[in-house]
Amino acid sequence: MTTTESTLLDPVFAQMAGATTGHAWAIPELTDREKTFLSVVADVCQGTLGLPFETHVRAGLDRGVSTADIRELLRFLSYDCGYHAAAAGLERLAEFETQHGIPHPEAEPLSDDLVSTGPDAAPSPLPAAVRARVGELDGHFLEHFDLQSRMRSGHGPGTLSERERGFASLSVDVHYQTLGETFRTHIGRAVRGGASENDVRAALRFNAQFGVTRAWHGWLALNACFA
């Protein structure tokens, strides 16, 4: 949110928001692209798709993050935040692109084996240990999990890095307070992508601006994970 827009809402709030945003964006361990992604994750998970979402998309564009990059993020998020929430984000992004004369990016369709279940499906990219744990919960849920994992397994040009995927997923956990097994799994994804312990902590530091009570519980879970 820009200073001008915040001031129109409330001048004292503008001071508070400006100080908070400046403190968060000064975190050195995260890239501007990662900070943009984490801001959009917060908007989608919390349903703040008006001024905050537009401001974060604009901030990303100013830092070299395209709407195609954000669209890729929203596709990825559908797994964790739900298709209904991701669809609302995509709808708002399309409106933004239309308003600002940004062409809607073309996307290569997924292959049939990625969108199939059963014998025609590609192998699941899920780690064996994760598949075993999910399978203990419910067989149909495992099929669902495998399908989601296949559909977002691409690593072509413009897709998210493993580190970015880990940061996005663990942030969803913080916003939804799912701070058990999935949180630990997503921390592991970020670490596999090259993030250090302090980098993971930086992602949680950045998320504090989107709700200190959620971040507080995130810190309890994160510190226990790294203990």
C-alpha positions in Angstrom: 0.0 0.0 0.0 1.5 3.4 -1.0 1.9 6.2 1.5 -0.7 8.3 -0.5 -3.3 5.6 -0.5 -2.8 4.9 3.2 -3.0 8.6 4.1 -6.4 8.8 2.3 -7.6 6.1 4.6 -6.2 7.5 7.8 -3.0 9.5 8.3 -2.0 7.8 11.5 -2.6 4.4 10.0 -0.4 5.5 7.1 2.5 6.1 9.5 2.0 2.7 11.1 1.7 0.9 7.8 4.7 2.7 6.3 7.0 1.9 9.3 5.9 -1.7 9.3 6.3 -2.3 5.6 9.7 -0.6 5.6 10.9 -2.7 8.4 9.8 -5.9 6.7 11.1 -5.0 3.2 14.5 -4.3 4.7 15.0 -7.9 5.7 18.2 -8.8 3.8 18.0 -12.6 3.4 15.0 -12.5 1.0 15.0 -11.4 -2.6 12.5 -8.8 -3.8 10.8 -11.5 -5.8 10.4 -13.7 -2.7 9.0 -10.7 -0.8 6.5 -10.0 -3.5 5.4 -13.6 -3.6 5.0 -13.8 0.2 2.9 -10.6 0.1 0.6 -12.1 -2.6 0.4 -15.4 -0.6 -0.9 -13.4 2.4 -3.5 -11.6 0.2 -4.8 -14.8 -1.3 -4.9 -16.7 2.1 -6.6 -13.8 3.9 -8.8 -12.7 1.0 -7.4 -9.2 0.8 -7.7 -8.9 -2.9 -8.5 -5.2 -3.1 -6.1 -2.4 -2.5 -3.5 -4.6 -0.7 -3.3 -7.1 -3.6 -3.0 -4.4 -6.2 -0.3 -2.6 -4.2 1.7 -5.8 -3.9 1.4 -6.6 -7.6 2.5 -3.0 -8.4 5.4 -3.3 -6.1 6.4 -6.5 -7.8 6.2 -5.0 -11.2 8.5 -2.2 -10.0 11.0 -4.8 -8.9 11.0 -6.9 -12.1 8.3 -9.5 -11.0 5.9 -10.0 -13.9 2.2 -10.8 -13.7 3.2 -14.1 -15.4 5.4 -14.8 -12.4 2.5 -14.1 -10.1 0.1 -16.2 -12.2 2.6 -19.1 -11.8 2.6 -18.5 -8.0 -1.2 -18.6 -7.9 -1.3 -21.9 -9.8 1.1 -23.3 -7.3 -0.8 -22.0 -4.3 -4.0 -23.7 -5.4 -2.7 -27.0 -3.9 -2.4 -25.5 -0.4 -4.9 -22.6 -0.2 -7.6 -24.3 -2.3 -8.8 -23.7 -5.8 -11.5 -21.3 -4.7 -9.0 -19.0 -3.1 -6.5 -19.2 -6.0 -9.3 -18.6 -8.5 -10.3 -15.4 -6.7 -6.6 -14.3 -6.9 -6.4 -15.1 -10.6 -9.6 -13.2 -11.3 -8.3 -10.2 -9.6 -4.9 -10.5 -11.4 -6.7 -10.7 -14.7 -8.6 -7.5 -13.9 -5.4 -5.8 -13.0 -3.8 -6.8 -16.3 -6.8 -5.5 -18.2 -6.8 -2.2 -16.3 -3.1 -1.6 -17.0 -3.0 -2.9 -20.6 -0.8 -5.9 -19.7 -1.4 -8.9 -22.1 -2.6 -12.0 -20.5 0.3 -14.5 -20.8 0.0 -17.6 -22.9 0.4 -20.9 -21.0 1.5 -24.3 -22.3 -1.3 -26.9 -21.5 -0.3 -29.7 -19.1 0.2 -33.1 -20.7 -2.5 -35.7 -20.3 -0.4 -37.9 -17.9 -0.1 -34.9 -15.5 -3.9 -34.4 -15.2 -4.8 -38.0 -15.1 -5.3 -40.5 -12.2 -5.0 -44.2 -12.3 -2.9 -46.3 -14.7 -2.5 -43.5 -17.3 -1.0 -41.0 -14.8 2.6 -40.0 -14.6 4.6 -41.2 -11.5 4.0 -39.1 -8.4 6.8 -36.6 -7.7 6.0 -36.9 -3.9 8.8 -38.3 -1.7 8.1 -41.9 -0.7 7.9 -41.0 3.0 5.3 -38.3 2.3 3.2 -40.6 0.1 3.3 -43.3 2.8 2.1 -40.9 5.5 -0.7 -39.5 3.4 -1.7 -43.0 2.4 -2.2 -43.8 6.0 -4.8 -41.1 6.2 -7.0 -42.1 3.2 -6.5 -43.7 -0.2 -8.6 -41.2 -2.1 -6.8 -38.4 -0.4 -3.5 -39.9 -1.6 -4.8 -40.0 -5.2 -5.7 -36.3 -4.8 -2.3 -35.5 -3.3 -0.5 -37.3 -6.2 -2.7 -35.4 -8.7 -1.9 -32.0 -7.2 1.8 -32.8 -7.0 2.0 -33.9 -10.6 0.1 -30.9 -11.9 2.5 -28.4 -10.2 5.7 -30.4 -10.7 7.0 -28.4 -13.8 10.4 -26.7 -13.5 10.5 -24.9 -16.9 11.2 -21.2 -17.6 9.4 -18.9 -15.4 8.4 -21.5 -12.8 9.1 -21.1 -9.1 12.4 -22.4 -7.6 12.2 -25.0 -4.9 13.2 -22.4 -2.3 10.4 -20.1 -3.4 7.9 -23.0 -3.3 9.0 -23.8 0.2 8.7 -20.2 1.4 5.2 -19.9 -0.2 3.9 -23.2 1.3 5.2 -22.6 4.8 3.6 -19.1 4.6 0.3 -20.7 3.8 0.7 -22.8 6.9 1.3 -19.7 9.0 -1.8 -17.9 7.6 -4.0 -21.0 8.2 -2.1 -22.0 11.4 -1.5 -25.5 10.1 1.8 -25.7 12.0 2.3 -29.4 12.4 3.4 -32.0 9.8 2.7 -29.9 6.8 4.7 -26.9 8.2 7.7 -29.2 8.9 7.4 -30.7 5.4 7.4 -27.2 3.8 10.3 -26.1 5.8 12.1 -29.1 4.5 11.2 -28.1 0.9 12.8 -24.6 1.4 15.9 -26.2 2.9 16.2 -28.6 0.0 16.0 -25.6 -2.3 19.1 -24.1 -0.6 17.5 -22.0 2.1 19.5 -21.8 5.4 17.9 -21.9 8.8 18.2 -18.1 8.9 16.6 -17.7 5.5 13.6 -19.7 6.7 13.5 -17.5 9.8 13.6 -14.4 7.5 10.5 -15.7 5.7 8.6 -15.8 9.0 10.0 -12.4 10.0 8.5 -11.0 6.7 5.2 -12.6 7.5 4.8 -10.9 10.8 3.4 -7.8 9.1 0.4 -9.9 8.1 -0.6 -10.7 11.6 1.6 -10.9 14.7 -0.6 -13.5 16.5 -0.2 -15.9 13.6 3.5 -15.2 13.4 3.8 -15.8 17.2 2.5 -19.3 16.8 4.6 -19.7 13.7 7.7 -18.9 15.8 6.8 -21.5 18.4 6.5 -24.2 15.8 9.6 -23.1 13.8 11.8 -22.9 16.9 10.6 -26.4 17.9 11.4 -27.7 14.4 14.9 -26.3 14.5 15.6 -27.2 18.2 
